[in-house]
Amino acid sequence: MKKISILIATLALAAGVLAGCAPLPFVNPGDFLGGGGTGDAAEGADDVTEDVKEDFSDSDFSDLSGDVSSEGATVAEPTAAVYPISASGTYLFRGSYGGIRFTEKNLHLHLIFDGAEIVSDGIAIDGSEKSGAEVVLTLSGENSVRSASDSENAIHVKGKLSLNGSGSLSVASEGKNAVKVSKDFAAVDCSLTLTAKSHGIAARSISASDCEITVLSAGKDGLNAECDDETTAFTTGEGYVYLKDVDYTCAVEGDGIQADTVVYLNGGNYHIKTQGTFVPKSQMAEYGLAADDFKYVLQNGVYKRIASDETGRYGANSLYGLKQGCKGIKVGEIEYPNPENEEEEIAVTEGDYSIIIEDGTFSVDSTDDAVHANSGNLSVRGGTLTLSTYDDALTSDVLTKITGGEIAVTKSYEGIEGGYVEIAGGKIQITASDDGINAASDDPKVTEHILISGGDIVVRAEGDGVDSNGSINMSGGKLVVFGPTSGANAALDADRGIVIDGGYLFAAGPLGMVETPASNSGQNVLSYAQNQAIGANTVLSLTDESGDAIFSVTVEKSCQSVILSCPELTTGKSFKLYGGNAELCAFTVSSVITSIGSQGGMGNPNGMPPNGFGGGFGGGRGPGGR
């Protein structure tokens, strides 16, 4: 699949001279507020999701939606025995049956259920042994299918299965999947309710439009789309989930939606609940887990995610992991077999996988990550998302890009994460027990960055508010950070510096790890600090020479440092900063960085401290970073 590079112009860099107002008369060894040196300006990452959108956005369900006629149907008489089908055609089922079985290969079937009840001790609708079937199942009224076997699927078609009609279907399996399809599954217009010991629906691909799908319970995934075992290269022709204007509800022990290649969601309502099971590290071998899967501790009866560099402090019985993945929405990670060496597998890591959210209302409450794109990109373009998770809310291994929508992360370990994080629009609220926004990658080819060019963002973080293992560039939008209260973390943290070229920035945090934007920023910055904490609920206001408020924020946590930047903070003009009715400082902007409360003169290139040490030095990454 070709890649479309979306060029984001290199941020304009303006040379600046380190200068500021006279420091306040107190000793403040914990921060460098000088903004010395220059910061990196990053270009946008390649965005392969445009290609994926072209593959899915024009999907047409009109033929399937219209194929509901029962004219010429063979009436299947109710029977306690299994009803055999040996010839292609249209069949009408009303009443109770002991099962339906396909007895020939390559059947083309139109099955019409009108108040049908299929109950079997084996596979209730059995096309598992005769391959090549293409089945359209039309629903009228209320219908049900159930397998009482502890080892069989309720519906198993070795071919394609499509559902339509205005009726409903309840499918239950006491042993395996509710619906198992070897190739493509599609549904339109109808209502489908599933209960499964394993997956709700398992197929090569899953497509649905204008219908309701409810997974009451599943021991594994609600929707599961996997590529064929013989697939040797990435393709958008299989392994995907495409949902358009679908009402999807699930309560599962595995992933709510899982695909190997692509998840594309456009419209509808999604209520996804995943409930994982925690097991102690002493049971690692029993569940086939790796050592780094154990990243939770149990505190006061609640499981809490901890940083990987903290796990060494805990014994085997004090660390917990999830016995299986239980993410809300997930793509990948898939490994393809190597055609030249059957014992080897090829992992795709070049951004082929994608999760695309165009529109819809999403409520995700997951034990594991809420939305996770392994080895690829995540794109949120619209919709309303409310996300709660023990781990990360929106995360990808390559690019996490947000251009629209309303996102509320009510609970998370890290709110938004990716090798690259790019935000160009949307309204975003993040609550995180560690970093609010984090750019980190284990891939040495990735030079991490966070680009903010638009959007209205509020971050509430106990770790770093916005943390990049590379650079942070802001050129537009509004970013408010209520950072940590501990000096081991910072409101803003970037290994390659912070460049502010536009937008409205307010970042509040403690002393000790303060990092000020670099002096080659294109927009002026105020960096203010004081030893005495500014109390929570204090209104901080920046006023101009006329006393008019330019920027006003109510501080949600106590803080000692404030970094503020806005277009109105122009060179040669005078301003005042107020805490409530009290004047905190008055200053005239004479350079890119105005530093108040600093000892000054000690900044490093990129605004970083010598060697990145913490403690009495500013900058660097706190222990919460990745």
Summary of the structure (lengths in Angstrom):
residues: 626
radius of gyration: 28.2
end to end distance: 30.6
largest distance: 93.9
contacts: 2478
relative contact order: 0.12
helix: 5%
strand: 49%
